[in-house]
Amino acid sequence: MNNNIIVCFNKPNDVNAIKTLISHYGYRVAYSCMSGARALEVSDKLGDGIIICGFRLNDMICIDLYDNKPDTFSVITVSSPKNWGIILPPSDMAVVDLPMKPSDMIATLEDVEAKIEYRKRMQRRKARLGSAGRSAEETELINKAKSMIMKSKNITEPEAYRYIQKLAMDSGISITETASKVILTF
């Protein structure tokens, strides 16, 4: 419940209804507007969060908003299913169908927040551990084991890595532990 939420609909009554609904459940709306351009401008300043919008805005449709938003923002579109007859929503755009039940909106909001938190955790982990999700020491250990296997079995690096992977899977231990055992064995 700590994400920046932008509410964007083409009618002031719709903006207020959504703001009231999500505020009632403890969510804080960072900004509300009626144009997609304004929502995009604010989203650039906020950094990350969620945009809740209608299918049609004063200056664009939700797909245009989605295509131009920062990657750090997610979009929830509140729309009648008939609007999706010709245009399909992107797979990672959340859609709440009209007529909307409050519980559907809150469940969707919770789901999108959970995905954002997961994405943030993975980004922090990747920054901490590097691109493969391993520490430098673990990567060095695996590389040393691969090198030893390549020399002893006269195979390529990908083959050596697959060999270590297979050993790890067969023994039910991590690839790092397997690499350590390979080094001790040779």
SVG drawing of the C-alpha trace seen along z (x, -y; Angstrom):
<svg xmlns="http://www.w3.org/2000/svg" viewBox="-22 -17 65 55">
<polyline fill="none" stroke="black" stroke-width="0.4" points="0.0,0.0 3.0,-2.3 3.0,-2.6 2.3,-5.9 -1.2,-5.7 -2.4,-7.9 -6.1,-7.9 -7.0,-9.0 -10.5,-9.1 -12.2,-11.4 -15.0,-12.3 -14.5,-14.0 -17.2,-11.7 -15.3,-8.6 -12.0,-10.0 -13.7,-10.8 -15.5,-7.4 -12.2,-5.4 -10.3,-7.7 -13.0,-7.2 -13.1,-3.5 -9.4,-2.8 -8.9,-5.4 -11.6,-3.5 -9.3,-0.4 -6.2,-2.3 -4.6,-3.2 -3.3,-6.7 -3.8,-8.5 -0.7,-10.5 -2.4,-12.3 -5.6,-12.4 -6.3,-13.8 -8.4,-13.5 -5.8,-13.4 -3.3,-10.7 -0.7,-13.4 -0.9,-14.7 -0.8,-11.1 2.4,-10.4 4.0,-13.7 3.3,-12.9 4.4,-9.3 7.8,-10.5 8.2,-12.6 7.0,-10.0 9.3,-7.3 7.2,-4.2 3.7,-3.1 0.3,-2.3 -2.0,-4.2 -5.7,-3.4 -7.5,-4.6 -10.6,-4.3 -10.6,-2.9 -11.0,-6.4 -9.3,-9.5 -9.7,-13.1 -6.7,-12.8 -6.0,-9.1 -7.1,-5.6 -5.6,-3.4 -3.4,-1.5 -1.6,-4.8 -1.1,-5.5 0.3,-2.0 2.6,-2.3 4.1,-5.6 4.3,-5.1 7.6,-4.5 8.6,-0.9 8.4,-1.3 4.6,-1.9 1.8,0.7 -1.6,-0.1 -5.1,1.0 -7.8,0.2 -11.4,0.1 -13.5,0.8 -16.5,2.5 -15.6,5.8 -17.1,4.5 -14.3,2.0 -11.8,4.8 -13.6,6.1 -11.0,4.9 -8.1,4.0 -6.7,6.6 -5.1,5.3 -1.4,6.1 -0.8,9.3 0.6,7.4 -2.1,4.7 -4.6,5.5 -8.3,5.0 -11.3,4.6 -14.5,5.1 -17.5,2.9 -19.9,3.1 -17.2,3.0 -17.4,4.7 -15.3,2.9 -13.8,6.3 -12.6,6.8 -10.8,3.4 -9.2,4.0 -8.1,7.6 -6.6,6.4 -4.8,3.5 -3.4,6.0 -2.3,8.3 -0.6,5.5 1.1,4.3 2.4,7.8 3.9,8.0 5.6,4.6 7.1,5.7 8.3,8.9 9.9,7.0 11.6,4.6 12.9,7.5 14.3,9.2 16.0,5.9 17.6,5.5 18.7,9.1 20.1,8.8 22.0,5.6 23.4,7.3 24.3,10.7 25.0,9.8 23.4,10.9 23.2,14.6 21.8,14.2 25.0,15.5 27.7,13.8 31.1,13.3 32.5,16.1 29.9,18.5 30.5,17.6 34.2,18.0 33.7,21.4 31.4,22.6 33.9,21.3 36.8,23.2 34.8,26.4 33.9,25.9 37.5,25.4 38.6,28.6 35.9,30.6 36.7,29.1 40.3,30.2 39.7,33.6 36.9,34.6 38.0,32.5 34.6,30.9 33.3,27.3 32.3,24.8 28.5,25.2 28.9,29.0 30.9,28.7 28.2,26.4 25.4,28.9 27.5,31.7 27.6,29.7 23.9,29.0 23.1,32.7 25.2,33.7 23.5,31.1 20.0,32.3 20.9,35.9 22.2,35.3 19.5,32.8 22.0,30.1 22.7,26.6 24.9,26.1 27.3,24.1 27.7,27.0 28.1,29.4 30.9,27.2 32.6,27.3 32.5,31.1 33.8,31.3 36.8,29.1 37.5,31.3 37.2,34.5 39.7,33.3"/>
</svg>
